[in-house]
Amino acid sequence: VRLDQRYGLSTDVKAKGQTFQIGRDSLSRNFTVSRCQVIPIPSAMKRLVSEGKPWLLDISYKGPHAPSVATGDFYDKIWDARDNLFVPPSINVEHLQNSPYTAYKHGENLRDPDIVKEWMVSYYALIEEVDYYVGEQLRLLDELGQRNKTLVIFTSDHGEHLGSHGRVEKKSFYEEAIRAPMILSLPGKIPAGKIINIPTSNLDLFSTILDYTGNSEFDKSDGASLRRFVEGTNMNEHFDDEVAFAESDFRVPDINGSLGELEKEPHLMVVKGDYKLLISKQASIQTKDVLFNLKNDPFEMENLVGDNGLSASEDVIGKAEHLKALTVEWMKRNDGEKKYFSDPAQNDGKGMGYIAEVDARRTWRQLPIWISDSSIEFGQPVFKDGYYERYEYLYLGRSLVGSLDVTSINVIGADSHLFELDGFEGGNIEGGEHRRVRIKCRSNTNGRVEDASIIIVHSEGEDKSIRLGKKENI
């Protein structure tokens, strides 16, 4: 294919690196990397089952991964249908002018939809090959009588840009790079076909395995079992638990133990609802931060901050501050004994520690008052002691120098009796600070909320009103 580094050259030319080895393999499926990796699986699974003890089998595939060279058994039928493949509009890289990321420096061909489709054929063929072998392994579980008592998890460590944003492979926080499959199966405990549209992380898989196997007492990880989402038991009681975070830092200590300087691409990502924030963990670093509305901008081509930060609307700034506050909370919860996020020693003694650095970073305009949301829709409630119960959170703060006085925060409306507020109830907020209000919804029915709003009375002008809602039969 045209993206292959040896395209048009003699077959004697040796490839350099794996990224642009792309195309059809002349070998049959019996000689591919994935085939070689699965050869020992049947005997390993049979031996484990025969021992009559709890067992775990980790099956790791090289593909889909560069080099994207796939056997014709899976390649050919996709090649014949390549004109039907979808190429995202983000292969046009003009939007990167307001992005901390840059396009691949030799990526002109990545902007040609037909050439990208040729690459997709190889990548999708590698995926189909993995699917084929996973099917074989599931059938073997059935044959061994293990299917109904085995937790099966299918996932991956990262995605693939496939030319989106002019990039290849991974190493960004764009959806194409960070999205990965997360499929869980355990008959009788995990409902077949259930789809959970809550951002999660591979970090939670260790806790999930221990939970479903009855070994949660041994869980010392930073993750949390995904069972709370599968069974709908997450109430958000102590903090907003339906948020995904990620960190990127490729520095490696040199011979003297020095980490060197941070990269100028974002180091932290947070996804909450429709929004994604990408931010540096150093307050003064000269790079663009990013806020996407994934619902309105699914291909991530419109950065709402960055170059737009000083002219952004109050709603946009409120959401950027909100996601930054969630990030700071997450770092505090995961700081650990070594104070990874708070001790400057974790960054060669530079700066104030990542928590303080992120808290101080602000590349958008400053406001006398900001709020996280103009409306809050409550997620799935939990039925407990005869009531449906759920918690959500409102954040407010001041980024402008000076002081904000919040006189009162109350719920009004015909349905106000369904809600209780705690946490911040009023008082002073200095510039650069924020506060959190926890909102409890408790009802003996799971119907809609028609008339309820939070009213914030403050010193900087008109009262702020936040509509409260609850979906019926979530």
N, C-alpha and C positions, 0 to 999 in steps of 0.2 A: 504494500500500500504506500501511498505517497508520503506519509509521515515517517516511514521507516528510514533510518539513517543511511541505509545502503540502497535505497530505491534508485534504480537506474544504473547502479554500479556493477562491476564484475562480482561474481559469487566468491571470488578469492579475497575480497575485502573483508577484514575482520571488524566485528562490531565493537564499539567502545561504550561501556556503560549499558544499562538495561532500559532506560526510559524510552528511547526511541527504537527499540527492537519490537516491531509491530507487524503482524501479518498472519498468514496461514502456515501451519506446520505441515510438512510433507509426511510426518510420521503418523501412524494410526493411533487411536485412543489408548491402545495397550502400552504405549511407550511415553506417555506424557508424564509431567511431574506429578500431577494430581493422582494419576493412576498408580504410580510408584508409591505414593504416600499412603494409599488405602490398602495396598496388598496385605500388610500385617493385621489389619483391623479385624477380619472375621475370626482368626485364630485367637487374637487377644481378647475379644469379647467373649468367645466361648470359654476360654480358660477362666476369665474372671467370674463368669456366671457359675461355672462348675465348682468353684471354691465355696459357694454357699454363703458368702459374706457380702456386706455392702461394698459396692465397687464404684469407681469413677474412671471414665475413659475420656481423655482429651484428644480430639482429632483436629489437627491443625493443617490447613491447606496453604500452599504457596499462593495459589490463585484465588480470586482474580487479582493480579499484580503484574507490574512490569517484570520481565519482558512480556508484552501482550502478544504472545504467539500461541494460537489455538489450533488444535487438530481439526482437520476438515470435517470430521464426523459431526462436530457442533458448529463449525464456522460456516459451512457452505449454505445452509438454509437461511441463516441470518444475513449472509452476504446478498442472497437473492432478494431479500426484503428490505435492504438497507435504505431505500428511498423513503420508507415509511417511518424511519427512526426520527425521534424528536431531538432537535438541537436547540438549546436555550438561547434566547436573544443576548445573553451576557457574553457570548463569544465576541460580540462587538465591544471593544475595551474602552470606549470613550468615557464610560462612567468611572474608570479608575483614576481620572483626574482628581476626584474627591474621595480617594481611598488611600489607606496606608500601604496597600499591596500594589505590586507592579506585575505586569504581564511577563511571561517567559520571554527572555531577551531574543530568542530565535524563533518566536512563535507566530510569524506572519501566516503560516499555513493553518494555524489554529483558528483563524478567523474565516476560513472557507467552510461553509456547512457541509459540502460534499466530502471534503477531506476528513473532517471530524467524524462523519458517519462511517467512513472506512475504519477509523480507529475504534469506534463504538462496536463494530462487528466483532473485532477480536476480543474486546473486553467483555461484551455480553456472552460470547461463546465460552469464555473461561468461567463465567458465572453459571451458565447452563451445565457445564461439565461438573462443577461442584454440586449443583442441584441433583444431578443424576446419581452421584455417589452417596449423597445424603439419603436419597430415596432407598438405595441399596441397604444402607445401614439401618434405616427404620424398619425395612422388611425383615432384616435379620433379628432385630429386637422382637418382632412379632413371632418369628419362628422359634425363638428361644423362650417365649412366654414371659418376656420382660417388659413389654410395651406399657402395660397398665400400671407398672410400679417403678417406672424410670422417668426421672426429670430430664428432659432434653432441652438444651439451650442452643440456639443457632444465632451467632452474632459475628461481628468483625471488629477490627481495631480502628478502621477509618474508611472513608469513601474514596472517591477519585474525581478530580476536577473535569477530566475529559474535555479540556479546552474551554470550559466556562471561565470567565474572567481572564482569559488568555493564559491559563495556568495548566500545569500538569501535576499528576500525583496528588500529594496532600499538602501539609504545612500551611494551612490557613484556617480561619474560622468560618469560611463560606459553607453553606449547607452541603454542597456537593462533596466537600472534604470531610466534614465532621459527622454527617449522617451515616448511620450503619444499621443493618438489620438487628432487630431484637425480638426473637420469636421463642416463646416458652411453651412447653407442652408437658403436662402431667395429668393424664386422664383421671377424672374423679375429683380433682382439686383445682385445675385450671380450666375454665370453660372453653371449649373449642370455638374458634371464630371470634372470640372477644377482642376488640380493638381498644387500646388505651391511648388517647391522644394527650398524654402528659409528657413533657420532656424528661428523659431519664439519662442515666449514665452507666457505662460498663463498670464503673467503680462500685455499683450496687450489686453486681452479680455474685461476688463472694458471699455477701450477707444473705442473698436470696437462696443460694445453694444450702447454706447452713440452716436457714429457716425451714425450707421444705423437707430437709432430711432430719429435722428434729435436733439440730446441734447448735442452736443460736447461742447457747451459753459460752461457746468458744469464739464468738465473733468479737474481735478486737479491731476490726477494720474501720475506715472512715466512711464506709458506705452504709446503706440502709436497705433492708429487704424490699424488693418490689412487690411482695405479697400484699402490702397495704393498698396498692393500686389495683391489683388483680381482684381482691375481695372487697374493695370499696370501703376500707376501714380508716382511711386517712382523713382526719378532721381539720388538719392544719392548726392544731391546738397551741403549739408552742412557738412556731415560726412558719413562714410560708414554705411549705414542703414540696410545692409543685413548680420547682425552678431547677434548671440545669446549669451547672458551672463547668468551666474547663480552664486550664492554665497551660501556657506554652512558653517554655524557656529552654532553648537548646544549648545553653552555655555548659561547658565542661571545664573543670579546674585544670589549670596548666601545671607545670612541674613544681611551681611555687605555691600551688593551692589557690591562685587567683582566678576568679570567675570572668574577669573582664567586663566589658560594657554590655548592657542590655541591647538586644536588637530593637530596631525602630518599627517593627510590626507589633500589633497588639499582643499583650501577654495574657489577658484575661477575657473570658467570654461569659456572659450570663444570658439565658433565654427564659423569659417569663411571658406566657400567653402569646400574643401576636408580636412581641418585641424582642429584639436581640441587641445587646450592647457589647461592643468590643472596645477595650480600654487598656492603656498602658499601666504598669504597676510602678511607674516612676513619675512623680508629679511634674517634673520640669522637662521631660524628654520631648523633643520637637517632632511630633508625629500626629497624624490625624486619628481621633477617636471616631467610632462609627456607631450609629443607631439605625437599625432597620425596622420597618413595620412589615413583618413577613406575610401578613394577610394581604396588604395592598401592594406589596413589592416582593413577590415570592422568588424572584430571580436576583434580588439584592443588588439593584442597580441605582438606588436612590438613597444616599447617605443623608439622613436628616440632620446630622450635626457636621463635624468636619468643617469644610468651608462655609457651611450654612449655620454653624453654631451661634454666630453673633446676631443672626437675623431670625433664628428659629422662633416658633410660636411658644407661648407659655405651656401649652399642652405637651409639646415635644420636649422642652426643657424639663418639665415635671417628670416625664417618663425616663429621661436620661438620668436625672437625679435619683429616681426611684430604683432603677436597676443598679446604679452605683451603690446605693445604700444596701441593697440586697447582697451585693458582692462583698462589701465590708463586713456585713453580718456573717456571711459564709466563711470568710477568712478568720474571723474571731472564733467561730465554732470549731474550726479545724487547725487552730494555731499549734496545738499539741505541746508536749513538754519541751521540745526544742525551740519553741517560739518561732516557727518557720516564717510566719507572716508578720510578726511584730518586732523581731530582733534585727537591727541593722547588720549584725554579724552574718546573717544569712545572705547578705548581698555585699560581702567583702567590707562590711562596716560603712557602706555608703548610704546616705540618706537617713530617713527616719524610721525605716521598717516599712514593709509593703502596705500594711494596713493604713498607716498614717499618710503614706505617699498617695495611695488611691483616694483616700478621704479628701486630700488637699487638691487633687487634680480636677481641673474644671476648664474645659476648652470651649465652653459655650457661654452665652451671656448670663450675667448674674441678675437675680430677681430678688425683690424685697420679700416675696413669699412664693413658694411653689408647692403644689400638691401632686401626688402621684397619679391620681385618677379623677376624672369628672363623673365617672360612674363605676360602680363595683358590682360585678355579677358573681354571685356566690356559686362555688363549685358543688360537687356532689356531696350531699349531707350524709351523715351516718345515723342510723336509727339506734338510739341508746336510751334505755330506761323510759320507753314510751314516747320519746321525742326525736325529731330529726334535728341534728345538731351539726354546725359547721362554723369555721372561723375564717375570716379574711382580714387583710391588713391595709391600713391607709397610712401613707407617709406624707409628712409635710416638713418644710424647712425654709431657711433663708440662705441665699448664697451671696447676697450683697452685704458689704460692710455695714455694720449697724446692728440694731436689735429689733426683733419682732415680738410683739406682745399678743398672745392668743388669750382672749377673754373667756371663751367657752367653746365647747364642742358637744353638740347634742343631736339626737335623732328626732325628727319630726315626721308627721304624716299619720294616716289612719293605720298603717301597719308598723308603726314605731315600736309597739309593744313586743314585737318579735326580736328586737335587737338590744344588745347590751354592749357598752363601750368600756374598755379599760386600757391601761397604759398611760399615755400622755392625755391629760384632761384639760390642759391649759397652762399658761405661764409664759416664760421668756425663752426665746430662741435667738441665739447670737448668729452673726454672719458665718456661714460655713457649716452650721449645725443643722441637724434634722431630728425629728421625733417620729415615733411609731404609735399608732392607735390600733389596738386589736378590736375587731368587731365580731361579736358572737351572734349567730342567728339560731334561734331555737323555736321550733314549732311542732305541734302535734299532727300536722299534715305536711305533705310534700308539694303543696300548691305554689302558685306564683305569688310574688310580692308586687302589689300594684301601686302602693303609695308609701314610700319611706325615703328620707334623705337625711344626710348628715349636714349640719350647718356649722361652719366655723366662723366665729366672730373674732376679728383681729384688728390690729392697729394700722394696717396698710391699705385701707379702702373698703370696698364692698365685701360683704360676707361671701365666703366660698360655700357652694352647694355641691354635694356629691350624692347622686342618685344611687339607691341600693336596689338590687334586683336579685331574683332567684328563679332559675329555670324550673319549669314544672316537669316532674318525673325525669330528672337528669339520669 
